[in-house]
């Protein structure tokens, strides 16, 4: 640990550096814990993880469409559900 004199010298040197000024009360108040900034924003309708078996040709086709193939599969299934819902109404 630095002595009181060393701490005073270190603090004075830090305060004299224009690129390393202490944060203001406003800056400190605006800070947000890092864990609240991580990951995707929460959605009102989150997807659920399930285990499903599909035919190899279905998987091969969707994978061949490139990145986002799982989302495209979800879109196709959602469209099917919407059509079925409209037909049964």
Wavefront OBJ file of the C-alpha trace (Angstrom):
o trace
v 0.000 0.000 0.000
v 1.288 3.479 -0.776
v 2.077 5.843 2.029
v -0.067 8.953 2.540
v 2.542 11.062 0.738
v 2.756 8.608 -2.174
v -1.045 8.481 -2.428
v -1.202 12.282 -2.509
v 1.409 12.355 -5.310
v -0.410 9.631 -7.281
v -3.778 11.375 -6.887
v -2.332 14.747 -7.944
v -0.728 13.186 -11.018
v -3.977 11.453 -11.968
v -6.008 14.651 -11.556
v -3.562 16.597 -13.730
v -4.063 14.175 -16.651
v -6.809 15.655 -18.902
v -7.567 12.195 -20.339
v -8.129 10.583 -16.942
v -10.466 12.884 -15.070
v -12.755 11.470 -12.369
v -16.331 10.769 -13.372
v -18.917 13.372 -12.487
v -21.922 12.580 -10.321
v -24.103 12.711 -13.459
v -21.845 10.225 -15.257
v -21.837 7.898 -12.258
v -25.641 8.142 -12.022
v -26.045 7.242 -15.696
v -24.047 4.026 -15.379
v -25.887 0.735 -15.822
v -24.707 -2.644 -14.491
v -23.002 -4.599 -17.284
v -25.274 -7.633 -16.907
v -28.286 -5.523 -17.951
v -26.576 -4.686 -21.257
v -25.589 -8.219 -22.214
v -27.474 -10.411 -24.632
v -30.548 -9.769 -26.684
v -33.399 -7.692 -25.341
v -36.148 -9.734 -23.730
v -39.069 -10.398 -26.033
v -42.723 -10.446 -25.060
v -43.149 -13.740 -26.944
v -39.996 -15.807 -26.348
v -39.350 -18.941 -28.358
v -39.199 -22.262 -26.543
v -36.528 -24.907 -26.898
v -37.881 -28.284 -28.021
v -36.446 -31.431 -29.531
v -37.960 -32.336 -32.909
v -37.061 -34.899 -35.566
v -37.341 -33.882 -39.220
v -36.765 -35.865 -42.402
v -33.204 -35.612 -43.711
v -34.372 -33.982 -46.940
v -36.155 -31.233 -44.982
v -33.047 -30.448 -42.948
v -30.798 -30.643 -46.017
v -33.030 -28.233 -47.928
v -33.258 -25.619 -45.180
v -29.544 -25.836 -44.353
v -28.761 -25.310 -48.043
v -30.521 -21.926 -47.855
v -27.685 -20.598 -45.662
v -27.484 -18.831 -42.324
v -30.832 -18.292 -40.673
v -32.258 -21.598 -41.891
v -33.834 -22.347 -38.528
v -35.625 -19.003 -38.525
v -36.882 -19.732 -42.045
v -38.221 -23.098 -40.881
v -39.989 -21.278 -38.061
v -41.465 -18.839 -40.576
v -42.781 -21.641 -42.786
v -44.378 -23.371 -39.813
v -45.887 -20.118 -38.527
v -47.359 -19.447 -41.975
v -48.861 -22.945 -42.002
v -50.407 -22.393 -38.560
v -51.851 -19.054 -39.699
v -53.388 -20.674 -42.789
v -54.897 -23.479 -40.748
v -56.296 -21.004 -38.260
v -57.927 -18.990 -41.060
v -59.412 -22.132 -42.662
v -60.892 -23.391 -39.417
v -62.519 -20.055 -38.515
l 1 2 3 4 5 6 7 8 9 10 11 12 13 14 15 16 17 18 19 20 21 22 23 24 25 26 27 28 29 30 31 32 33 34 35 36 37 38 39 40 41 42 43 44 45 46 47 48 49 50 51 52 53 54 55 56 57 58 59 60 61 62 63 64 65 66 67 68 69 70 71 72 73 74 75 76 77 78 79 80 81 82 83 84 85 86 87 88 89
